[in-house]
């Protein structure tokens, strides 16, 4: 009996030793199971929240995954629907990373995904997820996370995880707005730039250029909408827009819509699917809009100017074929300036003088033409609003009674403004080459050029029948009296 008890106790002890050894061995194996880091490189212009899913698991050796099984990122329904994991992996291995079968597989997975690991990565930064088991992983953007300025979703990324970096596959288009500047007096027209100055009533040429994202080929359709916003001093010329892709006009592929309010107007050109425009779209394709607007009587003079902005709304999720979700570029701005000449009419004592009329002329194509006239009245200040740079002549068309007419005043308005800038400014406003009696004072902020124009009184001359006749009478009387006295003296002597 004692022998039996001892034997049983030995058996139990041996069993416990084996159990503890097996447990310890398993614990060691678990502790020694190799894990990996997946580094996420965000090359986008916005912060991205990435979701990482384990699609396959298996044994990793020299970058090759064997003994493949479905990972924990795929639901049970997905495993059943998608079929044998090893067979699916074998089929994928025959394709390139960016081939249609791989893209289709990534799309098919979407409804079966679960158990994601999230990682937020700032623009142009990297971040790593540590402790990942060997396997095949899907990386995607979190839903509704890129509906923002410069937002774009990365195309699905599939990676065999060892210590590896996954780089975003995304890009966004750009848009820029330009204007041309013309000096009527010299006839010189600039290239396309960010600022200009014009007279009220002038037609202004504008150009908008939109680009394509580098991954335009990943989209099945591509929405493209220009939104152009003008200040109250600019009036869009309906029917002037022309849209080109290279040498092909595609104006008819866009829908134009104009809305106007007290603050100005907004024009949109919308194409729901640019890929139906009949032109192959590549990463270097440009869409160019040209149109005209008129500088109207509500134009703002001076440094505040008359701004104009544009942005581009674009498809930003290639994983949905370009449908539904969109991003928007930042606004691109340019500005048109205009100025005013202020003439104060004064007499030679610098006192305000009524009764004058003026005409301002501008040299255009070598000859002076009338800009605006003021008739004579009680006004003593005359403001010529909405002037471009150039050569001008101020003529006194009506002179106050009793005053001499001025010699016409010729002067040149000169201005400089930022030609290339995200926020163009008026940097200088001057008057030069003045002939005639006038000195202008410039106020850049107000856009004003102010001068006093002096009228001098005419000379007072003697007239017959007036004081002149009286003087003659007095002189004659004196001569007669002298003659009589001479005669009397001579008689006495005799």
Backbone torsions as a table, in degrees:
resi	resn	phi	psi	omega
1	UNK	NA	-48.2	177.6
2	UNK	-61.8	-37.9	179.0
3	UNK	-63.7	-39.2	179.8
4	UNK	-65.3	-42.2	179.5
5	UNK	-63.2	-43.2	-179.7
6	UNK	-63.6	-42.0	179.9
7	UNK	-62.4	-41.5	179.5
8	UNK	-63.6	-40.5	-179.6
9	UNK	-65.9	-36.5	176.9
10	UNK	-64.3	-42.2	-179.9
11	UNK	-62.2	-44.6	178.9
12	UNK	-61.1	-42.5	-178.8
13	UNK	-63.0	-45.0	180.0
14	UNK	-62.3	-42.3	179.7
15	UNK	-61.0	-42.1	179.4
16	UNK	-64.4	-38.4	178.5
17	UNK	-62.5	-45.5	179.3
18	UNK	-62.0	-40.8	-179.5
19	UNK	-63.9	-46.7	179.8
20	UNK	-64.2	-37.5	179.3
21	UNK	-65.7	-43.7	179.6
22	UNK	-63.9	-41.5	179.9
23	UNK	-63.5	-44.1	179.9
24	UNK	-63.3	-40.7	179.7
25	UNK	-63.6	-40.8	178.3
26	UNK	-64.3	-39.9	179.6
27	UNK	-64.3	-40.5	179.1
28	UNK	-64.7	-43.3	179.8
29	UNK	-62.4	-41.2	178.7
30	UNK	-64.1	-40.6	-179.5
31	UNK	-67.1	-33.2	-177.1
32	UNK	-89.3	-1.3	178.8
33	UNK	-61.8	125.6	-173.5
34	UNK	-77.0	135.3	174.2
35	UNK	-117.9	167.2	-171.6
36	UNK	-133.6	166.1	177.8
37	UNK	-114.3	131.4	173.8
38	UNK	-105.6	114.7	179.0
39	UNK	-94.4	128.7	-178.6
40	UNK	-104.1	120.0	180.0
41	UNK	-102.6	115.2	-179.5
42	UNK	-97.6	106.2	177.8
43	UNK	-94.6	9.3	-179.0
44	UNK	-81.8	179.2	-178.8
45	UNK	-99.2	2.6	179.8
46	UNK	-132.0	164.5	173.5
47	UNK	-71.2	137.1	179.8
48	UNK	-116.6	140.0	169.4
49	UNK	-106.2	108.7	-176.3
50	UNK	-93.5	144.2	172.3
51	UNK	-111.3	129.3	-177.5
52	UNK	-117.1	126.1	-177.8
53	UNK	-122.0	136.5	174.1
54	UNK	-84.1	112.0	-178.3
55	UNK	-88.8	-49.8	176.1
56	UNK	-121.0	151.4	168.1
57	UNK	-124.4	161.8	-178.7
58	UNK	171.4	-166.7	178.9
59	UNK	-97.1	129.4	-176.3
60	UNK	-105.0	127.7	175.9
61	UNK	-145.7	117.5	178.5
62	UNK	53.3	43.1	175.5
63	UNK	80.1	1.3	-179.1
64	UNK	-108.7	131.6	-179.2
65	UNK	-99.0	122.0	179.1
66	UNK	-119.8	170.9	-177.3
67	UNK	51.1	50.9	-171.1
68	UNK	-73.8	135.6	173.2
69	UNK	-136.1	163.0	177.1
70	UNK	-65.0	140.8	178.5
71	UNK	-86.5	178.2	-177.5
72	UNK	-78.8	-1.5	177.2
73	UNK	-84.9	-4.7	-179.1
74	UNK	-112.8	131.5	-178.3
75	UNK	-70.9	164.7	178.9
76	UNK	-60.8	-38.5	177.4
77	UNK	-61.8	-41.5	179.9
78	UNK	-64.5	-40.8	180.0
79	UNK	-61.3	-40.1	179.7
80	UNK	-69.7	-44.5	-176.1
81	UNK	-69.8	-41.3	-175.0
82	UNK	-79.6	-15.9	174.9
83	UNK	90.0	-163.1	-174.8
84	UNK	-64.1	127.1	-176.8
85	UNK	-64.0	-45.1	-177.9
86	UNK	-62.1	-41.5	179.4
87	UNK	-66.0	-42.2	178.7
88	UNK	-62.8	-41.9	178.8
89	UNK	-63.6	-39.9	179.6
90	UNK	-63.2	-41.5	178.3
91	UNK	-64.4	-41.7	-179.4
92	UNK	-66.0	-33.6	-178.1
93	UNK	-62.9	-20.2	-179.2
94	UNK	-83.7	-5.6	-175.1
95	UNK	-112.4	158.3	172.8
96	UNK	-77.0	161.7	-176.6
97	UNK	-57.5	-38.8	-175.0
98	UNK	-103.4	18.6	-178.6
99	UNK	-77.7	166.0	-179.0
100	UNK	-60.9	-43.0	178.9
101	UNK	-57.9	-40.1	179.8
102	UNK	-67.2	-43.4	178.7
103	UNK	-63.3	-41.9	179.4
104	UNK	-63.4	-41.0	178.4
105	UNK	-61.0	-43.3	179.7
106	UNK	-63.1	-40.0	178.5
107	UNK	-67.0	-41.1	-179.6
108	UNK	-62.8	-29.6	-177.0
109	UNK	-70.5	-23.9	-166.4
110	UNK	-54.2	-40.1	-176.3
111	UNK	-77.8	-7.1	-176.5
112	UNK	-114.7	9.2	-175.5
113	UNK	-78.1	147.4	177.6
114	UNK	-156.8	169.4	172.1
115	UNK	54.4	55.5	-179.8
116	UNK	-82.6	154.3	168.5
117	UNK	-107.7	123.8	-176.5
118	UNK	-99.1	146.9	176.9
119	UNK	-146.7	126.1	177.3
120	UNK	-95.0	131.5	-177.9
121	UNK	-131.1	125.3	179.7
122	UNK	-69.5	162.4	-179.9
123	UNK	-57.9	133.9	178.3
124	UNK	58.5	32.4	178.6
125	UNK	-127.6	170.5	175.3
126	UNK	-123.8	154.8	174.3
127	UNK	-152.1	150.6	-174.3
128	UNK	-118.4	147.8	170.7
129	UNK	-107.5	118.7	-177.0
130	UNK	-94.7	162.6	170.6
131	UNK	73.7	27.0	178.5
132	UNK	-87.0	136.6	174.9
133	UNK	-72.7	156.8	177.1
134	UNK	-58.0	141.9	-179.8
135	UNK	168.1	-172.7	-179.8
136	UNK	-112.3	120.4	-170.6
137	UNK	-118.5	145.4	173.8
138	UNK	-103.8	131.5	176.6
139	UNK	-116.3	128.7	179.4
140	UNK	-145.8	162.6	174.3
141	UNK	-78.8	147.3	174.9
142	UNK	-64.8	141.0	-177.5
143	UNK	-57.9	141.0	175.9
144	UNK	61.2	23.0	-177.2
145	UNK	-95.3	-9.0	-175.2
146	UNK	-120.5	21.8	176.7
147	UNK	-84.1	71.5	-172.7
148	UNK	-154.2	173.6	178.4
149	UNK	-60.9	128.4	-178.0
150	UNK	65.6	15.1	-179.1
151	UNK	-75.2	143.5	175.8
152	UNK	-157.1	136.9	177.5
153	UNK	-85.4	141.1	175.5
154	UNK	-74.3	145.8	168.9
155	UNK	-62.2	151.5	-179.0
156	UNK	-54.8	137.8	178.7
157	UNK	-114.1	126.9	176.7
158	UNK	-117.1	125.3	-176.0
159	UNK	-136.6	140.1	166.8
160	UNK	-80.2	116.9	-173.0
161	UNK	-84.5	115.6	160.0
162	UNK	-123.3	-146.9	168.8
163	UNK	-83.3	103.7	-168.1
164	UNK	-147.4	159.5	177.7
165	UNK	-112.0	134.1	174.5
166	UNK	-110.4	122.0	-176.8
167	UNK	-104.1	136.6	-179.2
168	UNK	-59.0	143.7	176.4
169	UNK	-113.8	84.3	-176.5
170	UNK	-154.0	164.9	174.3
171	UNK	-166.3	161.5	177.0
172	UNK	-128.6	150.4	176.3
173	UNK	-76.3	171.6	176.4
174	UNK	-127.7	164.5	176.1
175	UNK	-145.0	144.2	176.3
176	UNK	-140.6	149.4	-177.5
177	UNK	-118.3	132.6	-179.2
178	UNK	-132.5	161.0	178.9
179	UNK	-139.7	152.4	175.0
180	UNK	-103.0	149.3	-178.6
181	UNK	-116.7	132.6	179.9
182	UNK	-125.9	131.0	172.7
183	UNK	-98.4	111.2	-175.1
184	UNK	-63.5	-30.3	-175.6
185	UNK	-76.1	-38.7	-179.4
186	UNK	-93.9	-18.0	-177.6
187	UNK	79.6	6.4	-176.5
188	UNK	-85.7	132.1	175.8
189	UNK	-116.5	133.8	-177.4
190	UNK	-79.1	175.4	167.7
191	UNK	-78.5	-172.2	178.3
192	UNK	-75.9	126.3	-175.2
193	UNK	-146.6	-174.9	-171.9
194	UNK	-96.0	-3.3	179.7
195	UNK	-152.5	161.5	179.2
196	UNK	-162.1	171.1	168.3
197	UNK	-134.5	145.6	-174.4
198	UNK	-145.3	161.3	171.9
199	UNK	-81.3	150.8	170.6
200	UNK	-60.6	133.5	-177.6
201	UNK	100.3	-15.0	179.6
202	UNK	-74.6	148.2	170.1
203	UNK	-89.6	133.1	-173.9
204	UNK	-111.5	126.5	177.5
205	UNK	-85.2	131.8	178.7
206	UNK	-121.3	155.7	176.8
207	UNK	-139.7	132.5	174.9
208	UNK	-118.2	133.5	178.6
209	UNK	-126.4	122.7	176.9
210	UNK	-112.0	145.4	-179.4
211	UNK	-109.2	-179.7	177.4
212	UNK	-111.7	153.6	172.7
213	UNK	-74.0	156.2	-179.9
214	UNK	-62.9	-27.8	-177.9
215	UNK	-100.5	31.7	-179.2
216	UNK	-57.4	-28.7	179.6
217	UNK	-66.5	-17.0	-179.8
218	UNK	-81.1	-9.9	-176.9
219	UNK	-95.6	137.1	174.4
220	UNK	-81.5	-33.6	174.1
221	UNK	-140.4	160.6	-174.0
222	UNK	-146.8	111.4	178.3
223	UNK	-79.9	143.5	-173.9
224	UNK	-147.9	113.3	-175.9
225	UNK	-132.5	118.4	172.1
226	UNK	-88.5	133.7	174.5
227	UNK	-123.4	112.3	-175.1
228	UNK	-111.5	123.7	-177.3
229	UNK	-116.4	124.8	-177.4
230	UNK	-112.7	145.1	174.6
231	UNK	-70.7	171.6	-175.2
232	UNK	-64.7	-18.7	-179.6
233	UNK	-83.2	-0.1	-178.5
234	UNK	-119.8	134.3	178.4
235	UNK	-118.8	119.2	179.5
236	UNK	-65.4	135.8	177.5
237	UNK	-91.4	103.6	-178.0
238	UNK	-58.9	135.5	178.3
239	UNK	88.4	-1.7	-177.2
240	UNK	-89.1	-12.6	-174.2
241	UNK	-74.0	139.9	175.6
242	UNK	-138.5	129.5	-175.8
243	UNK	-118.6	128.3	-176.3
244	UNK	-127.5	144.2	164.2
245	UNK	-118.6	105.0	-173.0
246	UNK	63.4	-125.5	179.7
247	UNK	-96.4	5.9	-177.5
248	UNK	-102.6	124.5	176.9
249	UNK	-80.9	129.1	-178.0
250	UNK	-125.1	22.4	-178.6
251	UNK	-52.9	-40.7	-177.6
252	UNK	-67.4	-15.0	178.9
253	UNK	-83.7	-8.4	-179.3
254	UNK	-111.1	146.2	173.8
255	UNK	-101.5	124.0	-179.7
256	UNK	-95.2	134.5	177.1
257	UNK	-136.9	131.0	-178.2
258	UNK	-120.3	126.8	173.3
259	UNK	-122.9	138.8	-175.6
260	UNK	-129.2	139.9	173.8
261	UNK	-143.1	-171.4	-176.0
262	UNK	-64.5	-25.1	-177.0
263	UNK	-88.8	-8.8	-179.0
264	UNK	142.4	-147.3	-178.0
265	UNK	-144.4	157.9	176.9
266	UNK	-128.3	131.4	178.3
267	UNK	-118.6	131.7	174.9
268	UNK	-119.7	142.7	171.2
269	UNK	-121.4	116.0	-171.2
270	UNK	-118.0	130.3	169.7
271	UNK	-125.0	114.5	-176.9
272	UNK	-66.8	-29.1	177.7
273	UNK	-148.8	99.1	-178.4
274	UNK	-65.7	-19.0	-179.5
275	UNK	-73.2	-6.0	175.7
276	UNK	-100.4	9.6	-176.7
277	UNK	-76.1	-6.7	178.8
278	UNK	85.2	12.2	179.1
279	UNK	-127.3	133.9	177.8
280	UNK	-66.2	129.9	-179.9
281	UNK	-99.6	126.6	177.1
282	UNK	-127.8	178.0	-178.3
283	UNK	-64.5	-17.7	-178.6
284	UNK	-105.3	5.3	179.6
285	UNK	-67.3	139.2	175.8
286	UNK	-121.2	141.4	173.1
287	UNK	-111.8	121.8	-172.6
288	UNK	-118.7	124.4	176.0
289	UNK	-109.5	129.9	171.2
290	UNK	-120.7	142.9	177.8
291	UNK	-160.1	175.3	179.1
292	UNK	-126.1	149.4	173.6
293	UNK	-135.7	153.6	-179.6
294	UNK	-104.9	136.1	173.3
295	UNK	-78.5	113.8	-172.3
296	UNK	-99.7	-176.0	-174.2
297	UNK	-71.2	-10.6	175.9
298	UNK	-88.0	5.3	-176.4
299	UNK	-58.5	142.6	179.3
300	UNK	-93.2	128.7	178.5
301	UNK	-87.2	156.1	173.7
302	UNK	88.7	-162.6	-169.7
303	UNK	-69.0	-22.6	177.2
304	UNK	-64.9	-37.4	173.7
305	UNK	62.3	-167.3	-177.3
306	UNK	-125.4	91.4	-172.3
307	UNK	-77.2	161.5	179.5
308	UNK	-149.0	128.3	-178.7
309	UNK	-126.8	158.0	176.6
310	UNK	-141.7	146.4	169.0
311	UNK	-138.2	167.7	-176.2
312	UNK	-125.5	124.5	172.4
313	UNK	-96.1	134.0	-171.3
314	UNK	-144.4	153.4	172.1
315	UNK	-62.8	138.4	-175.6
316	UNK	-133.3	12.0	178.9
317	UNK	-130.3	92.3	-178.8
318	UNK	-64.6	-19.3	-179.2
319	UNK	-72.6	-14.9	177.0
320	UNK	-110.3	20.1	177.8
321	UNK	72.5	11.9	-180.0
322	UNK	89.6	-1.6	-175.9
323	UNK	-91.4	146.6	170.4
324	UNK	87.0	-77.3	-171.0
325	UNK	-83.1	142.2	-179.0
326	UNK	-137.0	158.8	170.8
327	UNK	-119.0	179.1	-179.6
328	UNK	-144.1	138.7	177.0
329	UNK	-76.7	160.8	170.2
330	UNK	-64.6	157.7	176.2
331	UNK	-66.4	140.4	170.7
332	UNK	-111.6	132.9	-168.7
333	UNK	-117.2	141.2	160.9
334	UNK	-136.7	176.2	-170.9
335	UNK	-151.5	146.2	176.6
336	UNK	-118.0	129.9	-179.2
337	UNK	-104.6	155.2	172.0
338	UNK	-148.3	160.9	-169.3
339	UNK	-132.9	178.6	178.2
340	UNK	-144.7	145.9	174.9
341	UNK	-107.0	130.5	-178.4
342	UNK	-115.7	120.3	-177.5
343	UNK	-111.9	118.8	175.5
344	UNK	-99.8	121.7	-178.5
345	UNK	-90.9	121.4	-177.3
346	UNK	-135.8	162.9	174.5
347	UNK	-93.0	-174.7	-174.9
348	UNK	-67.6	-12.7	176.0
349	UNK	-98.2	11.4	178.7
350	UNK	67.8	23.1	176.1
351	UNK	-95.8	144.5	-178.8
352	UNK	-56.7	141.0	-173.7
353	UNK	-131.6	119.1	178.1
354	UNK	-88.7	170.9	174.2
355	UNK	95.1	6.5	-179.5
356	UNK	-100.7	152.3	171.7
357	UNK	-128.3	147.4	-176.4
358	UNK	-134.3	152.0	171.0
359	UNK	-129.4	128.7	175.1
360	UNK	-102.4	131.4	178.6
361	UNK	-119.3	154.6	178.2
362	UNK	-127.1	140.1	177.8
363	UNK	-80.2	117.9	178.8
364	UNK	-130.1	124.0	-178.7
365	UNK	54.3	38.6	173.6
366	UNK	87.2	-4.0	-179.0
367	UNK	-131.1	149.5	179.4
368	UNK	-82.9	134.3	176.3
369	UNK	-127.8	149.7	-176.7
370	UNK	-67.1	136.8	174.3
371	UNK	-101.1	-51.2	-180.0
372	UNK	-162.9	149.4	178.4
373	UNK	-127.0	146.3	172.2
374	UNK	-118.7	128.2	177.4
375	UNK	-81.5	159.8	-177.8
376	UNK	-67.6	146.5	178.9
377	UNK	-176.1	-150.3	-178.8
378	UNK	-84.1	-11.5	-177.5
379	UNK	-65.0	143.2	176.2
380	UNK	-121.7	-6.5	175.8
381	UNK	-124.1	132.6	-176.2
382	UNK	-125.9	121.2	-177.2
383	UNK	-113.1	119.3	176.9
384	UNK	-100.8	102.6	-171.9
385	UNK	-98.6	144.6	174.6
386	UNK	86.3	52.8	-178.1
387	UNK	-108.0	143.7	175.2
388	UNK	-91.0	173.4	168.9
389	UNK	-69.6	155.6	-178.4
390	UNK	147.1	-172.0	-176.4
391	UNK	-102.7	133.8	-174.9
392	UNK	-131.7	159.3	174.1
393	UNK	-135.2	128.0	178.1
394	UNK	-104.0	121.2	-177.1
395	UNK	-116.0	133.2	174.1
396	UNK	-84.3	103.4	-175.3
397	UNK	-80.5	-26.6	175.6
398	UNK	-134.7	130.0	-177.4
399	UNK	-106.0	135.5	176.6
400	UNK	-56.5	142.1	-178.0
401	UNK	-58.5	134.5	177.9
402	UNK	87.8	4.4	-177.5
403	UNK	-123.9	156.2	179.2
404	UNK	-84.8	141.1	178.3
405	UNK	-70.4	138.9	-178.9
406	UNK	-74.8	156.2	168.0
407	UNK	-72.7	134.3	179.7
408	UNK	-51.2	141.3	-177.9
409	UNK	-102.0	119.5	176.7
410	UNK	-104.5	134.7	-178.1
411	UNK	-151.4	160.2	-179.5
412	UNK	-121.9	126.7	174.5
413	UNK	-90.6	128.2	177.7
414	UNK	-124.7	142.8	179.0
415	UNK	-146.6	147.0	172.3
416	UNK	-124.8	143.6	-179.9
417	UNK	-149.4	157.3	-176.1
418	UNK	-62.6	120.8	-179.8
419	UNK	-87.7	-24.9	177.7
420	UNK	-134.2	102.9	-178.0
421	UNK	-164.7	147.1	175.1
422	UNK	-70.3	-24.7	178.5
423	UNK	-139.4	77.7	-172.4
424	UNK	-63.2	142.1	-177.8
425	UNK	-123.0	153.3	168.1
426	UNK	-81.2	118.0	-172.6
427	UNK	-101.9	-23.8	-178.7
428	UNK	-157.9	141.8	176.4
429	UNK	-139.7	121.6	-175.7
430	UNK	-142.2	164.4	171.2
431	UNK	-121.0	135.2	-179.8
432	UNK	-138.0	175.4	176.8
433	UNK	52.3	49.8	-179.4
434	UNK	-84.7	128.9	170.4
435	UNK	-119.3	145.8	-171.6
436	UNK	96.1	172.5	-175.6
437	UNK	-90.4	92.5	178.3
438	UNK	-160.6	141.2	174.1
439	UNK	-128.0	120.0	-176.0
440	UNK	-94.8	141.1	172.4
441	UNK	-111.4	124.3	-176.7
442	UNK	-96.9	139.6	173.0
443	UNK	-125.9	102.4	-174.4
444	UNK	-61.5	-44.0	-177.4
445	UNK	-62.3	-44.1	179.7
446	UNK	-81.1	-16.3	-177.8
447	UNK	70.9	25.8	-174.1
448	UNK	-108.5	148.4	175.5
449	UNK	-127.9	108.6	-168.8
450	UNK	-114.1	138.4	178.2
451	UNK	-146.1	151.4	169.5
452	UNK	-92.8	134.9	174.9
453	UNK	-113.8	120.2	-170.7
454	UNK	-100.5	129.9	168.5
455	UNK	-103.2	134.5	177.3
456	UNK	-106.4	146.4	-180.0
457	UNK	-67.3	150.8	176.5
458	UNK	-74.7	161.6	179.9
459	UNK	-74.6	145.9	177.4
460	UNK	-96.9	114.9	-176.7
461	UNK	-106.3	151.6	177.8
462	UNK	-67.1	151.7	-178.9
463	UNK	-131.1	146.9	173.9
464	UNK	-67.9	143.4	-178.0
465	UNK	85.7	1.5	-179.5
466	UNK	-124.2	-136.9	-177.7
467	UNK	-61.2	-32.9	-179.4
468	UNK	-62.9	-41.4	179.9
469	UNK	-65.6	-41.1	179.8
470	UNK	-59.7	-44.7	179.0
471	UNK	-60.4	-38.7	179.2
472	UNK	-65.2	-42.4	178.9
473	UNK	-60.2	-46.4	-178.2
474	UNK	-61.0	-47.0	-179.1
475	UNK	-61.9	-40.9	-179.7
476	UNK	-63.3	-41.8	-179.5
477	UNK	-62.4	-39.9	179.7
478	UNK	-64.1	-42.3	179.6
479	UNK	-63.7	-40.3	179.7
480	UNK	-64.4	-44.1	-179.2
481	UNK	-62.5	-39.5	179.6
482	UNK	-65.1	-39.5	-179.6
483	UNK	-65.2	-42.9	-179.2
484	UNK	-64.3	-41.4	179.3
485	UNK	-63.6	-36.5	179.7
486	UNK	-64.1	-42.9	-179.7
487	UNK	-64.1	-44.8	-178.2
488	UNK	-62.7	-42.9	-179.0
489	UNK	-64.4	-41.6	179.4
490	UNK	-62.2	-40.3	179.2
491	UNK	-64.0	-41.6	-178.5
492	UNK	-62.9	-40.6	179.9
493	UNK	-63.1	-37.2	-178.8
494	UNK	-70.0	NA	NA
